[in-house]
Amino acid sequence: MTTPAEACATPEEARRFLAEHPQIEVFEILFTSMSGVPRGKRLRRHELMAVYEYGRFLPGSVLVGDITGQDVEATGLVWEDGDADRVLRPAPGTLVPAPWLGADTGQVVTSMYELDGRANDLDPRHVLRRVLDRFAADGLTPVVACELEFYLVDSARTAAGGIDLAGAVGTGERPILHGVYGLRELEDQAPYLRDLWSAADAQGVPLEGAISEYAPGQLELTLRHGPDALRAADEAVMYKRIAKGVAARHGLEATFMAKPFTGRAGSGMHLHVSVQDATGANIFASEDPAGNDQLRHAVGGLKATLADGMAIFAPNANSYRRFRANSYAPVAPTWGVNNRTVSLRVPAGPPSSRHIEHRVAGADANPYLALAALLAGVHHGLTGKVDPGPPVVGDGYAAAAKMDLRLPSNWFAATDAFDRSTVMRDYLGGRFVDMFCTVKRTEQDRFFEVVQPLDYDWCLKNA
């Protein structure tokens, strides 16, 4: 695994930033745990250099907290460990202004290390780096991009505890039509989009164009692909934080829940991947729209590991509400060419751009872990020369039903499949898989012990 000296930013980076930004007085240091929620500390300007010279201490229990921030005692990293500190160290190139928080505020992404300097094997950034090291050993470099869908909703909950779509800036009119690829829908949120792009530019996050997605109030923006998967994951985390922060400045909430509305499209995180050789050439490049043998082997590995990785791609109870036939969310380990009804799509494009679009992950997935599981499947397929079988032509949902193919359809089954997976244990680390499953099973217990309003609607009088 990459050594800390190679992975951490140098004090010179901080000195240069402070000299160039004398107005910034407050810095947020961000750490992303298994749940995908950024956590950390707010520091004064005079404290920043110490982070770059020595690191900043944080209890190891935050690695394995649940999505609400509550301890998961069954991991052994709370009382049994004495809630002991580990050390956060800054990631290169992530010290940036955070303009939506004010002109005087900046932020930096960090990774967690043991006190003896070893990379912590439960830190999602290090889990992804572990997989990337497998590619590097073979002289290969993944090229990836994240494409995230989300909804803009009112910041205040309804009286019944639900949510409403955000109204258009100026008129307050709420969208009611699907509006897919609609320009008016984008114009209605133009002030938000302008501020979103401006903040992304300030942070060096390569955020590209926006579309109105297949539901009222749903947007999709793409991050530019690149040959640094760890940086791509950093950018996805930074982008989600920007989208939420800018929305809050506009009195809105940007939600990346996988399925925030019944009867409307869920929000996915589509992952695009190709692989470069040592010369920088795309090993998937092919005149054949279905790709060459190497692309097909990568697809085969992804098909073989989709079920194993579902706990990563769909990490919450709500995640599984997104997977419905004829919904543009995949329900089976299928692949096809220029076909959005399958899990693994080979998009149209020139031969040099040949790549795979992985359409399974929800927008609520942890970007580091989603890319780690994706790339584990790609590498497994390339090294094992896994045959994906013939591509699906036409309706992928009908084909999956005919072949009786399916992915784990609930949180419990997905966690069990991940726990049993020898491939995921090999690539992501056995201790990580054990701890992740412990956290998810604790979340399951906590989630399902709460009586919901739907329980009363269905059972209060009928049971």
C-alpha positions as CSV (number, residue, x, y, z in Angstrom):
1,M,0.0,0.0,0.0
2,T,1.1,3.6,-0.7
3,T,3.2,4.9,2.2
4,P,2.0,7.9,4.2
5,A,4.9,10.1,2.9
6,E,3.6,9.5,-0.7
7,A,-0.1,10.0,0.3
8,C,0.0,13.1,2.5
9,A,0.3,16.8,1.6
10,T,3.4,18.6,2.6
11,P,3.7,21.6,5.0
12,E,4.8,23.7,2.0
13,E,1.3,23.3,0.4
14,A,-0.3,24.8,3.5
15,R,2.3,27.7,3.7
16,R,1.6,28.6,0.1
17,F,-2.1,28.5,0.6
18,L,-2.0,30.7,3.7
19,A,0.1,33.2,1.8
20,E,-2.3,33.3,-1.1
21,H,-5.4,33.5,1.0
22,P,-4.8,35.9,3.9
23,Q,-8.5,36.4,4.4
24,I,-9.2,32.8,5.4
25,E,-9.4,32.5,9.1
26,V,-11.3,29.2,9.6
27,F,-10.6,25.7,8.2
28,E,-12.8,22.6,8.2
29,I,-10.9,19.4,8.2
30,L,-13.0,16.6,6.6
31,F,-12.8,12.9,7.2
32,T,-15.2,10.5,5.5
33,S,-16.1,7.3,7.4
34,M,-17.8,4.1,6.2
35,S,-21.2,5.8,6.2
36,G,-20.0,8.4,3.7
37,V,-20.9,11.3,5.9
38,P,-18.1,13.9,6.2
39,R,-17.1,14.6,9.8
40,G,-14.2,16.5,11.3
41,K,-13.3,19.7,13.1
42,R,-13.3,23.4,12.6
43,L,-9.9,25.0,13.3
44,R,-8.6,28.5,13.5
45,R,-6.0,29.8,11.0
46,H,-3.1,29.5,13.5
47,E,-3.9,25.7,14.0
48,L,-3.6,24.7,10.3
49,M,0.2,24.3,10.0
50,A,0.2,21.8,12.9
51,V,-2.2,19.6,10.8
52,Y,0.4,19.5,8.0
53,E,3.4,19.0,10.2
54,Y,2.0,16.5,12.8
55,G,-1.6,15.7,11.9
56,R,-4.7,16.1,14.0
57,F,-6.0,13.5,16.4
58,L,-9.5,12.1,16.2
59,P,-11.0,9.0,18.0
60,G,-10.9,5.8,16.0
61,S,-14.5,5.2,16.8
62,V,-15.6,7.7,14.1
63,L,-14.4,5.2,11.5
64,V,-17.2,2.9,12.4
65,G,-20.0,5.2,13.6
66,D,-23.4,4.7,12.0
67,I,-24.9,7.1,9.5
68,T,-26.4,9.2,12.4
69,G,-23.0,9.5,14.1
70,Q,-23.9,7.0,16.9
71,D,-21.2,4.6,18.2
72,V,-21.3,1.0,17.1
73,E,-19.9,-0.7,20.2
74,A,-19.9,-4.2,18.6
75,T,-16.9,-3.1,16.5
76,G,-14.6,-3.1,19.5
77,L,-13.4,0.4,18.7
78,V,-15.3,2.2,21.4
79,W,-14.9,0.9,25.0
80,E,-12.6,-2.0,24.4
81,D,-10.3,0.2,22.5
82,G,-10.5,3.0,25.1
83,D,-11.9,5.2,22.3
84,A,-8.3,5.7,21.4
85,D,-7.1,8.4,19.0
86,R,-5.8,8.0,15.6
87,V,-4.3,10.8,13.5
88,L,-5.7,12.6,10.5
89,R,-3.3,13.8,7.8
90,P,-4.2,16.0,4.9
91,A,-4.6,14.8,1.3
92,P,-2.6,16.6,-1.4
93,G,-4.5,19.2,-3.4
94,T,-7.6,19.4,-1.2
95,L,-6.8,22.6,0.8
96,V,-9.3,24.9,-0.9
97,P,-11.6,27.8,-0.1
98,A,-15.2,27.0,0.9
99,P,-17.0,30.1,-0.4
100,W,-20.6,29.0,0.5
101,L,-19.4,29.0,4.2
102,G,-18.1,32.6,3.8
103,A,-15.1,34.3,2.3
104,D,-13.1,33.5,5.5
105,T,-13.5,29.7,5.4
106,G,-11.5,26.9,3.8
107,Q,-11.5,23.1,4.0
108,V,-9.1,20.2,3.6
109,V,-9.8,16.4,3.0
110,T,-7.9,14.1,5.3
111,S,-7.1,10.4,5.7
112,M,-6.7,8.4,8.9
113,Y,-3.5,6.8,10.1
114,E,-2.3,4.8,13.1
115,L,-0.1,6.5,15.5
116,D,2.9,4.5,14.2
117,G,2.3,5.9,10.7
118,R,0.5,2.9,9.1
119,A,-2.5,3.7,6.9
120,N,-5.7,2.7,8.8
121,D,-7.3,-0.2,7.0
122,L,-10.8,0.9,7.8
123,D,-10.5,4.4,6.2
124,P,-12.4,4.4,2.9
125,R,-9.7,6.4,1.2
126,H,-7.2,3.7,2.1
127,V,-9.6,0.9,1.1
128,L,-9.7,2.5,-2.4
129,R,-6.0,3.0,-2.5
130,R,-5.5,-0.7,-1.7
131,V,-7.5,-1.7,-4.8
132,L,-5.6,0.9,-6.9
133,D,-2.3,-0.6,-5.8
134,R,-3.4,-3.9,-7.5
135,F,-3.8,-2.1,-10.8
136,A,-0.5,-0.3,-10.4
137,A,1.3,-3.6,-9.8
138,D,0.1,-4.7,-13.2
139,G,1.1,-1.4,-14.9
140,L,-2.5,-0.3,-15.3
141,T,-4.4,2.9,-14.3
142,P,-8.2,3.1,-14.0
143,V,-9.8,6.2,-15.5
144,V,-13.1,7.0,-13.7
145,A,-15.8,9.5,-13.4
146,C,-18.8,9.9,-11.1
147,E,-22.2,11.1,-12.3
148,L,-24.6,12.0,-9.5
149,E,-28.4,12.6,-9.4
150,F,-30.1,14.6,-6.7
151,Y,-33.3,16.5,-5.8
152,L,-33.7,20.0,-4.6
153,V,-36.3,20.1,-1.9
154,D,-37.6,22.6,0.7
155,S,-35.4,22.8,3.8
156,A,-38.4,22.6,6.1
157,R,-40.2,19.2,6.5
158,T,-44.0,19.0,6.1
159,A,-46.3,18.7,9.0
160,A,-46.5,15.0,8.4
161,G,-42.7,14.7,8.4
162,G,-42.3,14.4,4.7
163,I,-40.6,16.6,2.1
164,D,-41.7,18.9,-0.7
165,L,-39.9,19.8,-4.0
166,A,-38.3,23.2,-4.0
167,G,-40.1,26.0,-5.8
168,A,-38.5,27.9,-8.7
169,V,-36.4,30.9,-7.6
170,G,-38.5,34.0,-8.0
171,T,-42.0,32.4,-8.7
172,G,-41.9,29.8,-6.0
173,E,-43.7,27.4,-8.4
174,R,-43.1,23.8,-7.6
175,P,-42.3,21.4,-10.6
176,I,-45.1,18.9,-11.3
177,L,-44.0,17.5,-14.7
178,H,-41.2,15.0,-15.4
179,G,-39.4,17.7,-17.4
180,V,-36.7,15.3,-18.6
181,Y,-34.0,17.3,-20.3
182,G,-36.1,20.4,-19.9
183,L,-34.4,23.8,-20.2
184,R,-37.1,25.7,-18.3
185,E,-36.5,23.4,-15.3
186,L,-32.9,24.4,-15.4
187,E,-33.6,28.0,-15.9
188,D,-35.9,27.9,-12.8
189,Q,-32.9,26.9,-10.7
190,A,-30.3,29.0,-12.6
191,P,-29.2,31.1,-9.5
192,Y,-28.5,27.9,-7.6
193,L,-26.6,26.3,-10.5
194,R,-24.5,29.5,-11.0
195,D,-23.4,29.4,-7.4
196,L,-22.9,25.6,-7.5
197,W,-20.5,25.9,-10.5
198,S,-18.7,28.9,-9.0
199,A,-18.0,27.1,-5.7
200,A,-16.9,24.0,-7.6
201,D,-14.5,26.1,-9.6
202,A,-13.1,27.7,-6.4
203,Q,-12.3,24.2,-5.1
204,G,-10.9,22.8,-8.4
205,V,-13.8,20.3,-8.6
206,P,-14.3,19.6,-12.4
207,L,-18.1,19.9,-12.4
208,E,-19.6,19.9,-15.9
209,G,-23.0,20.4,-17.4
210,A,-26.5,20.0,-15.8
211,I,-29.6,18.3,-17.0
212,S,-33.1,18.0,-15.7
213,E,-33.5,14.3,-14.9
214,Y,-36.5,12.0,-15.2
215,A,-38.5,13.4,-12.3
216,P,-39.8,16.8,-11.2
217,G,-37.1,18.6,-9.3
218,Q,-34.3,16.1,-10.0
219,L,-31.0,17.3,-11.4
220,E,-27.9,15.5,-12.6
221,L,-24.3,16.9,-13.0
222,T,-21.2,15.1,-14.1
223,L,-17.7,15.2,-12.8
224,R,-15.0,15.0,-15.5
225,H,-13.3,11.7,-15.9
226,G,-9.6,11.3,-15.0
227,P,-6.8,8.8,-14.3
228,D,-6.7,9.4,-10.6
229,A,-9.5,7.4,-9.0
230,L,-8.6,8.6,-5.5
231,R,-8.9,12.2,-6.6
232,A,-12.2,11.4,-8.4
233,A,-13.6,10.1,-5.1
234,D,-12.4,13.2,-3.2
235,E,-14.1,15.3,-5.9
236,A,-17.4,13.4,-5.5
237,V,-17.3,13.9,-1.7
238,M,-16.4,17.6,-2.2
239,Y,-19.1,18.1,-4.8
240,K,-21.9,16.6,-2.6
241,R,-20.8,18.9,0.1
242,I,-20.8,21.9,-2.2
243,A,-24.3,21.0,-3.6
244,K,-25.7,20.7,-0.1
245,G,-23.9,23.9,1.2
246,V,-25.0,26.0,-1.7
247,A,-28.5,24.8,-1.5
248,A,-28.6,25.8,2.2
249,R,-27.5,29.3,1.2
250,H,-30.6,29.4,-1.1
251,G,-32.9,28.2,1.7
252,L,-33.1,24.7,0.1
253,E,-31.9,21.2,0.7
254,A,-30.0,19.1,-1.9
255,T,-30.8,15.5,-1.1
256,F,-28.8,12.5,-2.4
257,M,-31.2,10.0,-0.9
258,A,-31.5,7.0,-3.2
259,K,-35.3,7.2,-3.2
260,P,-36.8,10.4,-1.6
261,F,-40.2,10.1,-3.2
262,T,-42.6,7.3,-3.8
263,G,-43.6,6.9,-7.4
264,R,-40.7,9.1,-8.7
265,A,-37.3,8.2,-10.0
266,G,-34.6,7.4,-7.6
267,S,-31.2,9.0,-7.6
268,G,-28.1,7.1,-8.8
269,M,-24.4,7.5,-8.8
270,H,-23.4,6.2,-12.2
271,L,-19.7,5.3,-12.4
272,H,-17.7,5.4,-15.6
273,V,-14.6,3.4,-16.0
274,S,-11.9,2.5,-18.5
275,V,-8.3,1.4,-18.0
276,Q,-5.0,2.8,-19.3
277,D,-1.8,0.9,-19.9
278,A,1.7,2.2,-19.1
279,T,1.7,4.3,-22.3
280,G,-1.6,6.0,-21.4
281,A,-3.6,4.1,-24.1
282,N,-7.1,2.9,-23.3
283,I,-7.0,-0.9,-23.2
284,F,-10.7,-1.0,-23.9
285,A,-10.4,1.0,-27.2
286,S,-12.1,-0.9,-30.0
287,E,-13.9,-0.4,-33.3
288,D,-16.5,-2.9,-32.1
289,P,-19.2,-1.0,-30.2
290,A,-19.3,-4.0,-27.8
291,G,-15.7,-3.6,-27.0
292,N,-12.7,-5.9,-27.2
293,D,-11.8,-8.9,-25.1
294,Q,-10.4,-6.8,-22.3
295,L,-13.5,-4.7,-22.0
296,R,-15.6,-7.9,-22.0
297,H,-13.5,-9.5,-19.3
298,A,-13.9,-6.3,-17.2
299,V,-17.7,-6.5,-17.7
300,G,-17.5,-10.2,-16.7
301,G,-15.8,-9.4,-13.5
302,L,-18.3,-6.6,-12.7
303,K,-21.2,-9.0,-13.4
304,A,-19.7,-11.6,-11.2
305,T,-19.2,-9.2,-8.3
306,L,-22.4,-7.0,-8.5
307,A,-24.3,-9.0,-5.9
308,D,-21.2,-9.2,-3.6
309,G,-20.9,-5.4,-3.7
310,M,-24.6,-4.4,-3.3
311,A,-24.1,-3.5,0.4
312,I,-21.6,-0.9,-0.8
313,F,-23.6,0.3,-3.8
314,A,-26.9,0.4,-1.8
315,P,-25.8,1.1,1.8
316,N,-29.1,2.1,3.5
317,A,-32.6,0.8,4.0
318,N,-33.9,3.5,1.7
319,S,-31.5,2.4,-1.0
320,Y,-33.5,-0.6,-2.0
321,R,-36.6,1.3,-2.8
322,R,-34.9,2.6,-5.9
323,F,-34.6,-0.8,-7.6
324,R,-37.8,-1.3,-9.6
325,A,-38.3,-2.7,-13.1
326,N,-38.8,-0.1,-15.8
327,S,-37.4,2.6,-13.6
328,Y,-34.0,3.2,-15.2
329,A,-32.5,1.6,-12.0
330,P,-31.1,-1.9,-12.7
331,V,-32.4,-4.9,-10.9
332,A,-30.1,-7.7,-12.3
333,P,-26.5,-8.5,-13.3
334,T,-26.9,-7.7,-17.0
335,W,-24.9,-5.8,-19.6
336,G,-25.5,-4.3,-23.0
337,V,-24.3,-1.8,-25.6
338,N,-25.9,1.6,-25.7
339,N,-28.7,0.3,-23.4
340,R,-29.9,2.1,-20.3
341,T,-32.1,-0.9,-19.1
342,V,-29.0,-2.9,-17.9
343,S,-26.7,-2.6,-15.0
344,L,-23.5,-2.4,-17.0
345,R,-23.7,-0.2,-20.1
346,V,-21.1,0.2,-22.9
347,P,-22.0,3.8,-24.1
348,A,-21.9,4.9,-27.7
349,G,-18.8,6.8,-28.8
350,P,-15.6,6.8,-30.8
351,P,-13.4,3.7,-30.4
352,S,-10.8,5.6,-28.3
353,S,-13.5,6.4,-25.7
354,R,-14.8,2.9,-25.2
355,H,-15.7,2.4,-21.5
356,I,-18.2,0.9,-19.1
357,E,-21.0,2.8,-17.2
358,H,-21.8,1.1,-13.9
359,R,-25.5,2.0,-13.2
360,V,-26.1,0.2,-9.9
361,A,-24.8,2.5,-7.1
362,G,-27.2,5.0,-5.5
363,A,-26.4,8.6,-4.9
364,D,-26.3,7.7,-1.2
365,A,-23.3,5.4,-1.7
366,N,-19.9,6.3,-0.2
367,P,-17.9,7.4,-3.4
368,Y,-14.6,5.9,-2.1
369,L,-16.1,2.5,-1.3
370,A,-18.3,2.5,-4.5
371,L,-15.2,3.0,-6.7
372,A,-13.3,0.5,-4.6
373,A,-15.9,-2.2,-5.2
374,L,-16.3,-1.3,-8.9
375,L,-12.6,-1.5,-9.5
376,A,-12.3,-4.7,-7.6
377,G,-14.8,-6.2,-10.1
378,V,-12.9,-4.8,-13.1
379,H,-9.5,-6.1,-11.9
380,H,-11.0,-9.5,-11.0
381,G,-12.4,-9.7,-14.5
382,L,-9.2,-8.7,-16.2
383,T,-7.0,-11.0,-14.3
384,G,-9.4,-13.9,-14.4
385,K,-10.5,-13.4,-18.0
386,V,-14.1,-13.7,-16.9
387,D,-16.6,-14.2,-19.7
388,P,-19.6,-11.9,-19.4
389,G,-21.8,-13.9,-21.8
390,P,-23.7,-12.2,-24.6
391,P,-25.0,-8.6,-24.1
392,V,-28.7,-8.0,-23.6
393,V,-30.4,-6.5,-26.7
394,G,-33.6,-4.5,-26.0
395,D,-35.5,-4.6,-22.7
396,G,-33.0,-5.5,-20.0
397,Y,-35.8,-5.8,-17.4
398,A,-37.7,-8.4,-19.5
399,A,-34.5,-10.3,-20.3
400,A,-33.6,-10.5,-16.6
401,A,-37.0,-11.8,-15.7
402,K,-36.8,-14.4,-18.5
403,M,-33.4,-15.6,-17.3
404,D,-34.4,-15.3,-13.6
405,L,-31.5,-13.0,-12.8
406,R,-31.6,-10.7,-9.9
407,L,-29.5,-8.7,-7.4
408,P,-30.0,-8.8,-3.6
409,S,-33.3,-6.9,-3.2
410,N,-33.0,-5.9,0.5
411,W,-30.5,-4.5,3.0
412,F,-30.1,-7.8,4.9
413,A,-29.5,-10.0,1.9
414,A,-26.9,-7.6,0.5
415,T,-25.0,-7.4,3.8
416,D,-24.9,-11.2,4.0
417,A,-23.7,-11.4,0.4
418,F,-20.9,-8.9,1.1
419,D,-19.9,-10.8,4.2
420,R,-19.6,-14.0,2.3
421,S,-17.7,-12.6,-0.6
422,T,-14.2,-13.9,-1.0
423,V,-13.5,-11.4,-3.8
424,M,-14.4,-8.4,-1.7
425,R,-12.4,-9.7,1.2
426,D,-9.4,-10.1,-1.0
427,Y,-9.6,-6.6,-2.5
428,L,-11.0,-4.5,0.2
429,G,-9.6,-6.4,3.2
430,G,-11.1,-9.0,5.5
431,R,-11.1,-6.7,8.6
432,F,-12.8,-3.9,6.6
433,V,-15.6,-6.3,5.4
434,D,-16.1,-7.6,9.0
435,M,-16.4,-4.0,10.4
436,F,-18.6,-2.8,7.6
437,C,-21.0,-5.7,8.1
438,T,-21.0,-5.0,11.9
439,V,-21.9,-1.4,11.3
440,K,-24.6,-2.2,8.8
441,R,-26.2,-4.9,11.0
442,T,-26.2,-2.4,13.9
443,E,-27.9,0.2,11.7
444,Q,-30.5,-2.4,10.6
445,D,-31.4,-3.2,14.2
446,R,-31.7,0.5,15.1
447,F,-33.7,1.4,12.0
448,F,-36.2,-1.4,12.2
449,E,-36.8,-1.1,16.0
450,V,-38.5,2.3,15.3
451,V,-42.2,2.2,14.7
452,Q,-43.0,4.1,11.5
453,P,-46.3,5.9,10.5
454,L,-46.7,3.3,7.8
455,D,-47.0,0.7,10.5
456,Y,-50.1,2.4,11.8
457,D,-51.5,3.0,8.4
458,W,-51.3,-0.7,7.5
459,C,-51.8,-2.4,10.9
460,L,-53.4,-0.2,13.5
461,K,-56.9,-1.2,12.5
462,N,-56.3,-4.1,10.2
463,A,-54.1,-6.3,12.4
